[in-house]
Amino acid sequence: MSSDELPGWLTEWCSEELGAKPDDVLFRAHSISMVFGLRLTDGTDVVVKARPDDGRAESCVAAQARLAERGFPCARPLTRVAAVGSLAVHAEESRPGGEMLHGDSPEVAVRYAEVFAGVMAALADVVVAPPLPNPRWVRWDHRDPGLWPSLDFLDERNQDVVPALVVDTAVRARGRLTAAGAPPCVLGHGDFEGQNLRWCDGAVSTVHDWDSLAWQPEAALVGAASGMFSGTGPPTLAPIASSEAFLVAYQDFRGRRFTAAEQEVAWAASLWPAAHNARWEALHGDAPLCGDQLRAQAAERLRRANA
Protein backbone atom coordinates (compact mmCIF):
# COMPACT_ATOMS: atom_id res chain seq x y z
CA MET A 1 0.00 0.00 0.00
CA SER A 2 1.33 3.41 -0.95
CA SER A 3 1.65 6.20 1.61
CA ASP A 4 -0.42 8.27 -0.83
CA GLU A 5 -3.47 6.18 0.21
CA LEU A 6 -3.24 7.13 3.88
CA PRO A 7 -5.85 9.37 5.53
CA GLY A 8 -5.13 13.02 4.87
CA TRP A 9 -4.52 13.91 8.50
CA LEU A 10 -1.91 11.20 9.08
CA THR A 11 0.96 12.64 7.07
CA GLU A 12 0.74 16.01 8.77
CA TRP A 13 0.35 14.40 12.21
CA CYS A 14 3.48 12.26 11.72
CA SER A 15 5.44 15.28 10.57
CA GLU A 16 4.40 17.31 13.61
CA GLU A 17 4.59 14.59 16.28
CA LEU A 18 7.38 12.35 14.96
CA GLY A 19 9.45 14.78 12.90
CA ALA A 20 9.16 12.80 9.65
CA LYS A 21 6.51 11.88 7.10
CA PRO A 22 5.36 8.38 6.13
CA ASP A 23 7.43 6.93 3.31
CA ASP A 24 6.02 3.40 3.17
CA VAL A 25 3.08 1.52 4.66
CA LEU A 26 4.17 -1.75 6.28
CA PHE A 27 0.67 -2.83 7.26
CA ARG A 28 -2.76 -1.46 7.96
CA ALA A 29 -5.56 -2.90 10.10
CA HIS A 30 -8.96 -1.61 11.14
CA SER A 31 -11.11 -3.11 13.85
CA ILE A 32 -12.06 -0.84 16.73
CA SER A 33 -8.86 1.12 16.18
CA MET A 34 -7.15 2.02 12.93
CA VAL A 35 -3.57 0.76 13.13
CA PHE A 36 -0.89 1.82 10.66
CA GLY A 37 2.57 0.29 10.49
CA LEU A 38 4.69 2.99 8.84
CA ARG A 39 8.26 3.50 7.70
CA LEU A 40 9.04 7.19 7.98
CA THR A 41 11.25 9.22 5.69
CA ASP A 42 14.03 9.12 8.32
CA GLY A 43 14.01 5.31 8.19
CA THR A 44 12.20 4.77 11.50
CA ASP A 45 9.46 2.14 11.70
CA VAL A 46 6.52 3.15 13.90
CA VAL A 47 2.96 2.07 14.61
CA VAL A 48 0.26 4.74 14.71
CA LYS A 49 -3.05 3.96 16.41
CA ALA A 50 -6.23 5.98 16.03
CA ARG A 51 -9.50 5.14 17.72
CA PRO A 52 -12.74 7.00 18.52
CA ASP A 53 -11.98 9.28 21.44
CA ASP A 54 -14.03 7.89 24.33
CA GLY A 55 -11.75 9.26 27.03
CA ARG A 56 -9.80 6.02 27.64
CA ALA A 57 -6.71 6.45 25.50
CA GLU A 58 -4.66 8.79 27.67
CA SER A 59 -4.77 6.46 30.69
CA CYS A 60 -4.05 3.39 28.58
CA VAL A 61 -1.03 4.95 26.90
CA ALA A 62 0.28 6.33 30.20
CA ALA A 63 0.12 2.86 31.78
CA GLN A 64 1.78 1.31 28.73
CA ALA A 65 4.57 3.88 28.91
CA ARG A 66 5.27 3.08 32.56
CA LEU A 67 5.48 -0.64 31.82
CA ALA A 68 7.81 -0.07 28.88
CA GLU A 69 10.06 2.14 31.03
CA ARG A 70 10.45 -0.78 33.45
CA GLY A 71 11.39 -3.22 30.72
CA PHE A 72 8.06 -5.03 30.43
CA PRO A 73 7.73 -6.64 26.97
CA CYS A 74 5.44 -4.13 25.30
CA ALA A 75 5.83 -1.39 22.71
CA ARG A 76 7.10 1.95 24.03
CA PRO A 77 4.79 4.89 23.24
CA LEU A 78 6.57 7.54 21.20
CA THR A 79 4.05 10.36 21.48
CA ARG A 80 1.36 11.73 23.70
CA VAL A 81 -2.29 11.05 22.87
CA ALA A 82 -3.52 13.77 20.54
CA ALA A 83 -7.03 14.63 19.42
CA VAL A 84 -7.47 14.59 15.65
CA GLY A 85 -11.08 15.45 15.01
CA SER A 86 -13.06 12.74 16.80
CA LEU A 87 -10.05 10.43 17.05
CA ALA A 88 -7.50 9.83 19.81
CA VAL A 89 -4.13 9.20 18.14
CA HIS A 90 -0.71 8.14 19.37
CA ALA A 91 2.39 6.43 17.99
CA GLU A 92 4.46 3.63 19.50
CA GLU A 93 7.61 1.79 18.57
CA SER A 94 7.39 -1.09 16.14
CA ARG A 95 7.99 -4.53 17.70
CA PRO A 96 7.74 -7.02 14.81
CA GLY A 97 8.52 -10.69 15.02
CA GLY A 98 7.54 -13.51 17.31
CA GLU A 99 4.79 -16.06 16.85
CA MET A 100 1.40 -16.72 18.37
CA LEU A 101 1.08 -19.57 20.83
CA HIS A 102 -1.76 -21.75 19.55
CA GLY A 103 -3.77 -24.28 21.50
CA ASP A 104 -6.36 -24.39 24.27
CA SER A 105 -5.15 -27.30 26.40
CA PRO A 106 -4.69 -26.97 30.17
CA GLU A 107 -0.92 -26.96 29.61
CA VAL A 108 -1.18 -24.01 27.23
CA ALA A 109 -3.56 -22.32 29.67
CA VAL A 110 -0.91 -22.45 32.40
CA ARG A 111 1.59 -20.69 30.14
CA TYR A 112 -0.89 -17.93 29.42
CA ALA A 113 -1.80 -17.68 33.10
CA GLU A 114 1.84 -17.06 33.98
CA VAL A 115 1.96 -14.17 31.54
CA PHE A 116 -1.30 -12.73 32.80
CA ALA A 117 -0.05 -12.93 36.38
CA GLY A 118 3.01 -10.98 35.24
CA VAL A 119 0.80 -8.38 33.56
CA MET A 120 -1.28 -7.92 36.69
CA ALA A 121 1.78 -7.72 38.93
CA ALA A 122 3.36 -5.13 36.64
CA LEU A 123 0.20 -3.01 36.65
CA ALA A 124 -0.36 -3.27 40.40
CA ASP A 125 1.44 -0.04 41.28
CA VAL A 126 0.70 1.89 38.09
CA VAL A 127 -1.47 4.86 38.98
CA VAL A 128 -3.56 6.38 36.19
CA ALA A 129 -7.11 7.62 35.92
CA PRO A 130 -9.39 4.57 35.49
CA PRO A 131 -9.66 3.83 31.74
CA LEU A 132 -13.44 3.98 31.57
CA PRO A 133 -15.73 2.97 30.00
CA ASN A 134 -14.32 -0.53 29.93
CA PRO A 135 -13.90 -2.29 26.57
CA ARG A 136 -17.32 -3.27 25.29
CA TRP A 137 -16.71 -7.07 25.40
CA VAL A 138 -16.04 -6.92 29.17
CA ARG A 139 -18.43 -4.06 29.95
CA TRP A 140 -20.80 -6.05 32.14
CA ASP A 141 -20.51 -3.20 34.68
CA HIS A 142 -22.24 -0.63 32.46
CA ARG A 143 -25.08 1.51 33.76
CA ASP A 144 -27.02 1.70 30.52
CA PRO A 145 -30.64 0.57 30.38
CA GLY A 146 -31.06 -3.06 29.48
CA LEU A 147 -28.78 -6.07 29.51
CA TRP A 148 -26.10 -5.02 27.05
CA PRO A 149 -24.04 -1.82 26.99
CA SER A 150 -25.63 0.72 24.65
CA LEU A 151 -23.90 0.50 21.28
CA ASP A 152 -25.89 1.98 18.43
CA PHE A 153 -24.23 -0.09 15.70
CA LEU A 154 -25.36 -3.26 17.49
CA ASP A 155 -28.60 -2.07 19.04
CA GLU A 156 -30.03 -0.98 15.66
CA ARG A 157 -29.91 -4.56 14.40
CA ASN A 158 -32.67 -7.15 14.86
CA GLN A 159 -32.23 -8.41 18.41
CA ASP A 160 -34.70 -11.24 17.84
CA VAL A 161 -31.97 -13.24 16.09
CA VAL A 162 -29.89 -13.50 19.29
CA PRO A 163 -30.46 -17.01 20.71
CA ALA A 164 -32.36 -17.17 24.00
CA LEU A 165 -29.52 -19.18 25.55
CA VAL A 166 -27.08 -16.34 24.85
CA VAL A 167 -29.37 -13.80 26.47
CA ASP A 168 -30.10 -16.05 29.47
CA THR A 169 -26.39 -16.73 29.97
CA ALA A 170 -25.59 -13.03 29.86
CA VAL A 171 -28.40 -12.21 32.31
CA ARG A 172 -27.26 -14.81 34.83
CA ALA A 173 -23.54 -14.08 34.50
CA ARG A 174 -24.08 -10.34 34.85
CA GLY A 175 -26.40 -10.91 37.79
CA ARG A 176 -23.66 -12.78 39.64
CA LEU A 177 -21.05 -10.17 38.76
CA THR A 178 -23.13 -7.22 39.91
CA ALA A 179 -24.26 -9.08 43.03
CA ALA A 180 -20.64 -9.06 44.16
CA GLY A 181 -21.12 -5.48 45.31
CA ALA A 182 -18.22 -3.11 44.86
CA PRO A 183 -14.92 -4.92 45.50
CA PRO A 184 -11.77 -2.91 44.76
CA CYS A 185 -11.05 -2.39 41.08
CA VAL A 186 -7.58 -2.74 39.58
CA LEU A 187 -5.96 -2.24 36.21
CA GLY A 188 -5.82 -5.29 34.00
CA HIS A 189 -5.56 -6.31 30.36
CA GLY A 190 -9.11 -6.58 29.07
CA ASP A 191 -8.39 -8.36 25.77
CA PHE A 192 -6.00 -11.14 26.74
CA GLU A 193 -6.38 -13.18 23.58
CA GLY A 194 -3.58 -15.20 22.05
CA GLN A 195 -3.60 -12.98 18.98
CA ASN A 196 -2.42 -10.08 21.16
CA LEU A 197 0.74 -11.85 22.33
CA ARG A 198 3.89 -12.86 20.51
CA TRP A 199 6.31 -15.54 21.68
CA CYS A 200 9.96 -16.21 20.88
CA ASP A 201 11.99 -19.21 22.07
CA GLY A 202 9.24 -20.22 24.47
CA ALA A 203 8.90 -16.84 26.16
CA VAL A 204 6.63 -13.88 25.56
CA SER A 205 8.37 -11.27 23.42
CA THR A 206 5.55 -8.71 23.22
CA VAL A 207 2.15 -8.14 24.78
CA HIS A 208 0.08 -5.93 22.47
CA ASP A 209 -3.23 -4.04 22.66
CA TRP A 210 -2.86 -1.87 25.74
CA ASP A 211 -5.74 0.18 24.35
CA SER A 212 -7.87 -2.54 25.96
CA LEU A 213 -6.90 -1.94 29.58
CA ALA A 214 -9.84 -2.38 31.94
CA TRP A 215 -10.70 -1.25 35.47
CA GLN A 216 -12.51 -4.06 37.29
CA PRO A 217 -12.13 -6.44 40.25
CA GLU A 218 -9.11 -8.71 39.88
CA ALA A 219 -11.19 -11.89 39.89
CA ALA A 220 -13.35 -10.60 37.04
CA LEU A 221 -10.32 -9.67 34.94
CA VAL A 222 -8.71 -13.05 35.54
CA GLY A 223 -11.95 -14.86 34.80
CA ALA A 224 -12.41 -13.07 31.49
CA ALA A 225 -8.82 -13.88 30.51
CA SER A 226 -9.33 -17.55 31.45
CA GLY A 227 -12.09 -17.80 28.88
CA MET A 228 -10.56 -15.83 26.01
CA PHE A 229 -6.82 -16.63 26.15
CA SER A 230 -6.95 -19.21 23.36
CA GLY A 231 -8.31 -16.79 20.75
CA THR A 232 -5.74 -16.63 17.96
CA GLY A 233 -8.36 -16.00 15.27
CA PRO A 234 -12.08 -15.40 15.63
CA PRO A 235 -13.13 -14.98 19.29
CA THR A 236 -13.52 -18.25 21.12
CA LEU A 237 -14.19 -19.73 24.55
CA ALA A 238 -11.58 -22.03 26.02
CA PRO A 239 -12.59 -25.48 27.31
CA ILE A 240 -13.75 -25.56 30.93
CA ALA A 241 -10.76 -27.66 32.06
CA SER A 242 -8.40 -25.11 30.52
CA SER A 243 -10.11 -22.17 32.18
CA GLU A 244 -9.86 -24.05 35.47
CA ALA A 245 -6.14 -24.65 34.90
CA PHE A 246 -5.69 -20.95 34.08
CA LEU A 247 -7.43 -19.84 37.29
CA VAL A 248 -5.48 -22.24 39.49
CA ALA A 249 -2.15 -21.36 37.89
CA TYR A 250 -2.80 -17.62 38.10
CA GLN A 251 -3.35 -17.87 41.84
CA ASP A 252 -0.19 -19.95 42.19
CA PHE A 253 1.88 -17.43 40.26
CA ARG A 254 0.44 -14.52 42.23
CA GLY A 255 0.85 -16.30 45.53
CA ARG A 256 -2.68 -15.85 46.83
CA ARG A 257 -5.91 -17.83 46.79
CA PHE A 258 -9.20 -16.43 45.62
CA THR A 259 -12.05 -16.57 48.10
CA ALA A 260 -15.08 -18.70 47.26
CA ALA A 261 -16.90 -15.55 46.15
CA GLU A 262 -13.99 -14.51 43.93
CA GLN A 263 -13.96 -17.96 42.33
CA GLU A 264 -17.63 -17.51 41.47
CA VAL A 265 -17.00 -14.04 40.06
CA ALA A 266 -14.17 -15.39 37.92
CA TRP A 267 -16.41 -18.10 36.41
CA ALA A 268 -19.19 -15.59 35.77
CA ALA A 269 -16.74 -13.19 34.11
CA SER A 270 -15.47 -15.99 31.86
CA LEU A 271 -18.92 -16.07 30.25
CA TRP A 272 -19.53 -12.39 29.53
CA PRO A 273 -17.08 -11.94 26.61
CA ALA A 274 -18.33 -15.16 25.04
CA ALA A 275 -21.94 -14.00 25.38
CA HIS A 276 -21.02 -10.62 23.87
CA ASN A 277 -19.28 -12.39 20.98
CA ALA A 278 -22.14 -14.85 20.49
CA ARG A 279 -24.54 -11.91 20.27
CA TRP A 280 -22.23 -10.28 17.71
CA GLU A 281 -22.18 -13.50 15.66
CA ALA A 282 -25.96 -13.70 15.61
CA LEU A 283 -26.48 -10.03 14.77
CA HIS A 284 -24.00 -10.22 11.88
CA GLY A 285 -24.94 -13.67 10.60
CA ASP A 286 -21.49 -15.06 11.35
CA ALA A 287 -20.68 -18.69 12.10
CA PRO A 288 -21.75 -19.34 15.72
CA LEU A 289 -18.34 -20.25 17.16
CA CYS A 290 -18.95 -18.69 20.57
CA GLY A 291 -22.62 -19.53 20.29
CA ASP A 292 -21.83 -23.23 19.95
CA GLN A 293 -19.31 -23.10 22.78
CA LEU A 294 -21.84 -21.43 25.05
CA ARG A 295 -24.38 -24.12 24.30
CA ALA A 296 -21.83 -26.73 25.32
CA GLN A 297 -20.40 -24.95 28.37
CA ALA A 298 -22.77 -22.36 29.78
CA ALA A 299 -24.60 -24.61 32.23
CA GLU A 300 -21.42 -25.82 33.93
CA ARG A 301 -19.79 -22.39 34.01
CA LEU A 302 -22.96 -20.90 35.48
CA ARG A 303 -23.04 -23.66 38.09
CA ARG A 304 -19.48 -22.84 39.11
CA ALA A 305 -20.42 -19.16 39.21
CA ASN A 306 -23.38 -19.91 41.49
CA ALA A 307 -25.47 -18.06 38.96
C-alpha positions as CSV (number, residue, x, y, z in Angstrom):
1,M,0.0,0.0,0.0
2,S,1.3,3.4,-1.0
3,S,1.6,6.2,1.6
4,D,-0.4,8.3,-0.8
5,E,-3.5,6.2,0.2
6,L,-3.2,7.1,3.9
7,P,-5.8,9.4,5.5
8,G,-5.1,13.0,4.9
9,W,-4.5,13.9,8.5
10,L,-1.9,11.2,9.1
11,T,1.0,12.6,7.1
12,E,0.7,16.0,8.8
13,W,0.4,14.4,12.2
14,C,3.5,12.3,11.7
15,S,5.4,15.3,10.6
16,E,4.4,17.3,13.6
17,E,4.6,14.6,16.3
18,L,7.4,12.4,15.0
19,G,9.4,14.8,12.9
20,A,9.2,12.8,9.6
21,K,6.5,11.9,7.1
22,P,5.4,8.4,6.1
23,D,7.4,6.9,3.3
24,D,6.0,3.4,3.2
25,V,3.1,1.5,4.7
26,L,4.2,-1.7,6.3
27,F,0.7,-2.8,7.3
28,R,-2.8,-1.5,8.0
29,A,-5.6,-2.9,10.1
30,H,-9.0,-1.6,11.1
31,S,-11.1,-3.1,13.8
32,I,-12.1,-0.8,16.7
33,S,-8.9,1.1,16.2
34,M,-7.2,2.0,12.9
35,V,-3.6,0.8,13.1
36,F,-0.9,1.8,10.7
37,G,2.6,0.3,10.5
38,L,4.7,3.0,8.8
39,R,8.3,3.5,7.7
40,L,9.0,7.2,8.0
41,T,11.3,9.2,5.7
42,D,14.0,9.1,8.3
43,G,14.0,5.3,8.2
44,T,12.2,4.8,11.5
45,D,9.5,2.1,11.7
46,V,6.5,3.2,13.9
47,V,3.0,2.1,14.6
48,V,0.3,4.7,14.7
49,K,-3.0,4.0,16.4
50,A,-6.2,6.0,16.0
51,R,-9.5,5.1,17.7
52,P,-12.7,7.0,18.5
53,D,-12.0,9.3,21.4
54,D,-14.0,7.9,24.3
55,G,-11.7,9.3,27.0
56,R,-9.8,6.0,27.6
57,A,-6.7,6.4,25.5
58,E,-4.7,8.8,27.7
59,S,-4.8,6.5,30.7
60,C,-4.1,3.4,28.6
61,V,-1.0,4.9,26.9
62,A,0.3,6.3,30.2
63,A,0.1,2.9,31.8
64,Q,1.8,1.3,28.7
65,A,4.6,3.9,28.9
66,R,5.3,3.1,32.6
67,L,5.5,-0.6,31.8
68,A,7.8,-0.1,28.9
69,E,10.1,2.1,31.0
70,R,10.4,-0.8,33.4
71,G,11.4,-3.2,30.7
72,F,8.1,-5.0,30.4
73,P,7.7,-6.6,27.0
74,C,5.4,-4.1,25.3
75,A,5.8,-1.4,22.7
76,R,7.1,2.0,24.0
77,P,4.8,4.9,23.2
78,L,6.6,7.5,21.2
79,T,4.0,10.4,21.5
80,R,1.4,11.7,23.7
81,V,-2.3,11.0,22.9
82,A,-3.5,13.8,20.5
83,A,-7.0,14.6,19.4
84,V,-7.5,14.6,15.6
85,G,-11.1,15.4,15.0
86,S,-13.1,12.7,16.8
87,L,-10.1,10.4,17.0
88,A,-7.5,9.8,19.8
89,V,-4.1,9.2,18.1
90,H,-0.7,8.1,19.4
91,A,2.4,6.4,18.0
92,E,4.5,3.6,19.5
93,E,7.6,1.8,18.6
94,S,7.4,-1.1,16.1
95,R,8.0,-4.5,17.7
96,P,7.7,-7.0,14.8
97,G,8.5,-10.7,15.0
98,G,7.5,-13.5,17.3
99,E,4.8,-16.1,16.8
100,M,1.4,-16.7,18.4
101,L,1.1,-19.6,20.8
102,H,-1.8,-21.8,19.5
103,G,-3.8,-24.3,21.5
104,D,-6.4,-24.4,24.3
105,S,-5.1,-27.3,26.4
106,P,-4.7,-27.0,30.2
107,E,-0.9,-27.0,29.6
108,V,-1.2,-24.0,27.2
109,A,-3.6,-22.3,29.7
110,V,-0.9,-22.4,32.4
111,R,1.6,-20.7,30.1
112,Y,-0.9,-17.9,29.4
113,A,-1.8,-17.7,33.1
114,E,1.8,-17.1,34.0
115,V,2.0,-14.2,31.5
116,F,-1.3,-12.7,32.8
117,A,0.0,-12.9,36.4
118,G,3.0,-11.0,35.2
119,V,0.8,-8.4,33.6
120,M,-1.3,-7.9,36.7
121,A,1.8,-7.7,38.9
122,A,3.4,-5.1,36.6
123,L,0.2,-3.0,36.7
124,A,-0.4,-3.3,40.4
125,D,1.4,0.0,41.3
126,V,0.7,1.9,38.1
127,V,-1.5,4.9,39.0
128,V,-3.6,6.4,36.2
129,A,-7.1,7.6,35.9
130,P,-9.4,4.6,35.5
131,P,-9.7,3.8,31.7
132,L,-13.4,4.0,31.6
133,P,-15.7,3.0,30.0
134,N,-14.3,-0.5,29.9
135,P,-13.9,-2.3,26.6
136,R,-17.3,-3.3,25.3
137,W,-16.7,-7.1,25.4
138,V,-16.0,-6.9,29.2
139,R,-18.4,-4.1,30.0
140,W,-20.8,-6.1,32.1
141,D,-20.5,-3.2,34.7
142,H,-22.2,-0.6,32.5
143,R,-25.1,1.5,33.8
144,D,-27.0,1.7,30.5
145,P,-30.6,0.6,30.4
146,G,-31.1,-3.1,29.5
147,L,-28.8,-6.1,29.5
148,W,-26.1,-5.0,27.1
149,P,-24.0,-1.8,27.0
150,S,-25.6,0.7,24.7
151,L,-23.9,0.5,21.3
152,D,-25.9,2.0,18.4
153,F,-24.2,-0.1,15.7
154,L,-25.4,-3.3,17.5
155,D,-28.6,-2.1,19.0
156,E,-30.0,-1.0,15.7
157,R,-29.9,-4.6,14.4
158,N,-32.7,-7.1,14.9
159,Q,-32.2,-8.4,18.4
160,D,-34.7,-11.2,17.8
161,V,-32.0,-13.2,16.1
162,V,-29.9,-13.5,19.3
163,P,-30.5,-17.0,20.7
164,A,-32.4,-17.2,24.0
165,L,-29.5,-19.2,25.5
166,V,-27.1,-16.3,24.8
167,V,-29.4,-13.8,26.5
168,D,-30.1,-16.1,29.5
169,T,-26.4,-16.7,30.0
170,A,-25.6,-13.0,29.9
171,V,-28.4,-12.2,32.3
172,R,-27.3,-14.8,34.8
173,A,-23.5,-14.1,34.5
174,R,-24.1,-10.3,34.9
175,G,-26.4,-10.9,37.8
176,R,-23.7,-12.8,39.6
177,L,-21.0,-10.2,38.8
178,T,-23.1,-7.2,39.9
179,A,-24.3,-9.1,43.0
180,A,-20.6,-9.1,44.2
181,G,-21.1,-5.5,45.3
182,A,-18.2,-3.1,44.9
183,P,-14.9,-4.9,45.5
184,P,-11.8,-2.9,44.8
185,C,-11.1,-2.4,41.1
186,V,-7.6,-2.7,39.6
187,L,-6.0,-2.2,36.2
188,G,-5.8,-5.3,34.0
189,H,-5.6,-6.3,30.4
190,G,-9.1,-6.6,29.1
191,D,-8.4,-8.4,25.8
192,F,-6.0,-11.1,26.7
193,E,-6.4,-13.2,23.6
194,G,-3.6,-15.2,22.1
195,Q,-3.6,-13.0,19.0
196,N,-2.4,-10.1,21.2
197,L,0.7,-11.9,22.3
198,R,3.9,-12.9,20.5
199,W,6.3,-15.5,21.7
200,C,10.0,-16.2,20.9
201,D,12.0,-19.2,22.1
202,G,9.2,-20.2,24.5
203,A,8.9,-16.8,26.2
204,V,6.6,-13.9,25.6
205,S,8.4,-11.3,23.4
206,T,5.6,-8.7,23.2
207,V,2.2,-8.1,24.8
208,H,0.1,-5.9,22.5
209,D,-3.2,-4.0,22.7
210,W,-2.9,-1.9,25.7
211,D,-5.7,0.2,24.3
212,S,-7.9,-2.5,26.0
213,L,-6.9,-1.9,29.6
214,A,-9.8,-2.4,31.9
215,W,-10.7,-1.3,35.5
216,Q,-12.5,-4.1,37.3
217,P,-12.1,-6.4,40.2
218,E,-9.1,-8.7,39.9
219,A,-11.2,-11.9,39.9
220,A,-13.3,-10.6,37.0
221,L,-10.3,-9.7,34.9
222,V,-8.7,-13.1,35.5
223,G,-11.9,-14.9,34.8
224,A,-12.4,-13.1,31.5
225,A,-8.8,-13.9,30.5
226,S,-9.3,-17.5,31.4
227,G,-12.1,-17.8,28.9
228,M,-10.6,-15.8,26.0
229,F,-6.8,-16.6,26.2
230,S,-6.9,-19.2,23.4
231,G,-8.3,-16.8,20.8
232,T,-5.7,-16.6,18.0
233,G,-8.4,-16.0,15.3
234,P,-12.1,-15.4,15.6
235,P,-13.1,-15.0,19.3
236,T,-13.5,-18.2,21.1
237,L,-14.2,-19.7,24.6
238,A,-11.6,-22.0,26.0
239,P,-12.6,-25.5,27.3
240,I,-13.7,-25.6,30.9
241,A,-10.8,-27.7,32.1
242,S,-8.4,-25.1,30.5
243,S,-10.1,-22.2,32.2
244,E,-9.9,-24.0,35.5
245,A,-6.1,-24.6,34.9
246,F,-5.7,-20.9,34.1
247,L,-7.4,-19.8,37.3
248,V,-5.5,-22.2,39.5
249,A,-2.2,-21.4,37.9
250,Y,-2.8,-17.6,38.1
251,Q,-3.4,-17.9,41.8
252,D,-0.2,-20.0,42.2
253,F,1.9,-17.4,40.3
254,R,0.4,-14.5,42.2
255,G,0.8,-16.3,45.5
256,R,-2.7,-15.9,46.8
257,R,-5.9,-17.8,46.8
258,F,-9.2,-16.4,45.6
259,T,-12.1,-16.6,48.1
260,A,-15.1,-18.7,47.3
261,A,-16.9,-15.6,46.1
262,E,-14.0,-14.5,43.9
263,Q,-14.0,-18.0,42.3
264,E,-17.6,-17.5,41.5
265,V,-17.0,-14.0,40.1
266,A,-14.2,-15.4,37.9
267,W,-16.4,-18.1,36.4
268,A,-19.2,-15.6,35.8
269,A,-16.7,-13.2,34.1
270,S,-15.5,-16.0,31.9
271,L,-18.9,-16.1,30.3
272,W,-19.5,-12.4,29.5
273,P,-17.1,-11.9,26.6
274,A,-18.3,-15.2,25.0
275,A,-21.9,-14.0,25.4
276,H,-21.0,-10.6,23.9
277,N,-19.3,-12.4,21.0
278,A,-22.1,-14.8,20.5
279,R,-24.5,-11.9,20.3
280,W,-22.2,-10.3,17.7
281,E,-22.2,-13.5,15.7
282,A,-26.0,-13.7,15.6
283,L,-26.5,-10.0,14.8
284,H,-24.0,-10.2,11.9
285,G,-24.9,-13.7,10.6
286,D,-21.5,-15.1,11.4
287,A,-20.7,-18.7,12.1
288,P,-21.8,-19.3,15.7
289,L,-18.3,-20.2,17.2
290,C,-18.9,-18.7,20.6
291,G,-22.6,-19.5,20.3
292,D,-21.8,-23.2,20.0
293,Q,-19.3,-23.1,22.8
294,L,-21.8,-21.4,25.1
295,R,-24.4,-24.1,24.3
296,A,-21.8,-26.7,25.3
297,Q,-20.4,-25.0,28.4
298,A,-22.8,-22.4,29.8
299,A,-24.6,-24.6,32.2
300,E,-21.4,-25.8,33.9
301,R,-19.8,-22.4,34.0
302,L,-23.0,-20.9,35.5
303,R,-23.0,-23.7,38.1
304,R,-19.5,-22.8,39.1
305,A,-20.4,-19.2,39.2
306,N,-23.4,-19.9,41.5
307,A,-25.5,-18.1,39.0
